[in-house]
Amino acid sequence: MRVPRLVGLMAADARESAAKHGLLLAAPDRPDFHLIVLDHVVRQYPLPGMWIPRDAVVTVWFELGPGEGEGGAGVREPRRPGPPDGGLRQELDEPDSEVGASR
């Protein structure tokens, strides 16, 4: 049996499609998967079109809902000031080091 495309479907529709094809669904990121209705599937494995036996498990992952997944990832925008334009910068020794000090 070929795996149906579940990516883009809401959770309820993904469960219905899987059942219609004789497949089971697992959602490791959502322990309350059986209660989820509106969240959309963003990834699945095995991929759509692959051959698997009837009653096999297809794993799906969902988009993050409001208030989920915050923190820990850090800020992604570039910080200012950036490096100066043009040319390579030479790394200089500290002014008081014995190697680079001039007296």
N, C-alpha and C positions, 0 to 999 in steps of 0.2 A: 504494500500500500504506500502511496506517495503522501508525504507530509504536506498538509495544507499551509498556505501562508497565513500566519496569525498576527504578524507584525502590522500594527495600525488598527487592529480590532480592539474594542473595549473588552474588558475582562469577561463580562457576561457572554458576549458574542464569541470570544475565543473558546470559552468552555463549551458552548453550544456546537461550534464547528468541530472541535476535537471529539466530542461525543458522537456527532454525526458520522465521523470518519473512524470511529472505534478506537480512539486514542485517549490516553490519560494525560492530564496536565500537571506539572509541578511548577511552583513558583518559590524558589529559595529565598527571595528577598521579601516575600509577603506571607507570613505564617497564617494570616487571616484571608487567604486567597479565595476561599469559598464564599466570603462575604463581599468581596470587591465587585463593583458593578461598572463604574465609569472610567477607571484608570485604563490607559492604553498600553498595549504590548509594544515594547520598543526593541526587543531582541528575542530570538528563539533558537533552540537547538534540539534536534537536528534542523537544518535549514530547509526551507520549502522545496518540495520536489524530490527530496531524498527518499529512498525506499526504506521502510521499516516494517516490522511485523505488526499485525493488529494487536491491540492492547499494550503497545509500547508507550513509553513515557516521553512526552515532549516538554522540555523545560522552557519556561517563558519568564521574561523580566519586564518590569513595568517602569514607566516614567515616575520620577519623584513627585509626590504630591506637595501641597503647600506645607511649609514647615519641616519638610524632610530633607535630609542630606546637607544641612547647613553646618557651617563651621569646618575646621580642619583642612579645607581645600586651599585656603589662603586667597590673597588678592591677585587677580590676573592682569590688571592694567599695567602698562609700563610705568616705571618710577622716573621722576625727574629730579635732578638734572641727569641726562644721559651722558655718555662719553663724548668728548669734543669731536667735532667733524674733522675729517682728513688726517691721513698719516697714522703711523703707529706711535704709541706712547712708550717711551723707554722707562723701564722700571728703575728708579733711582734708589740708592742706599739711603738709610736714615741719616740725617745730618750729623748725628753724634757718633755714628759707628766708626770703627777704626779704619775700615777699608775706604770709605768714601769721604772721610773728613779732611778738610783742607784747613791748615792753620796759618 
